[in-house]
Amino acid sequence: MVTTTRRDDMTWFACEACGLLFDDRADAETHERSCEGDEPDYLQ
């Protein structure tokens, strides 16, 4: 499940498995479906 957080006066959507932040809920949900739960290989 994607969680919502506020940072820098913006709403961000985080993957619960790895913590990667997205500015779009649909992108976060798409990522989370294929996330293996490891730390992301790229910068957040």
One Martini backbone bead per residue (centre of mass of N, CA, C, O) as a GRO file, in nm:
protein
   44
    1MET     BB    1   0.098   0.035   0.021
    2VAL     BB    2   0.053   0.364  -0.016
    3THR     BB    3   0.198   0.649   0.114
    4THR     BB    4   0.162   0.965   0.279
    5THR     BB    5   0.353   1.275   0.244
    6ARG     BB    6   0.512   1.571   0.381
    7ARG     BB    7   0.723   1.783   0.167
    8ASP     BB    8   0.803   2.081   0.072
    9ASP     BB    9   0.493   2.152   0.033
   10MET     BB   10   0.432   1.844  -0.045
   11THR     BB   11   0.294   1.560  -0.191
   12TRP     BB   12   0.385   1.224  -0.117
   13PHE     BB   13   0.456   0.892  -0.249
   14ALA     BB   14   0.513   0.583  -0.080
   15CYS     BB   15   0.686   0.303  -0.066
   16GLU     BB   16   0.672   0.058   0.174
   17ALA     BB   17   0.913  -0.129   0.092
   18CYS     BB   18   1.150   0.120   0.013
   19GLY     BB   19   1.062   0.452   0.017
   20LEU     BB   20   0.998   0.562  -0.242
   21LEU     BB   21   0.936   0.867  -0.406
   22PHE     BB   22   0.634   1.029  -0.529
   23ASP     BB   23   0.420   1.269  -0.713
   24ASP     BB   24   0.253   1.006  -0.806
   25ARG     BB   25   0.033   0.764  -0.731
   26ALA     BB   26   0.043   0.581  -0.983
   27ASP     BB   27   0.350   0.542  -0.982
   28ALA     BB   28   0.366   0.413  -0.701
   29GLU     BB   29   0.180   0.171  -0.758
   30THR     BB   30   0.342   0.052  -0.991
   31HIS     BB   31   0.603   0.009  -0.837
   32GLU     BB   32   0.495  -0.168  -0.597
   33ARG     BB   33   0.413  -0.422  -0.766
   34SER     BB   34   0.750  -0.462  -0.840
   35CYS     BB   35   0.861  -0.459  -0.562
   36GLU     BB   36   1.121  -0.614  -0.348
   37GLY     BB   37   1.219  -0.416  -0.090
   38ASP     BB   38   1.454  -0.270  -0.168
   39GLU     BB   39   1.670  -0.055  -0.215
   40PRO     BB   40   1.719   0.180  -0.419
   41ASP     BB   41   1.940   0.236  -0.705
   42TYR     BB   42   1.837   0.530  -0.678
   43LEU     BB   43   1.763   0.839  -0.643
   44GLN     BB   44   1.521   1.040  -0.459
   0.00000   0.00000   0.00000
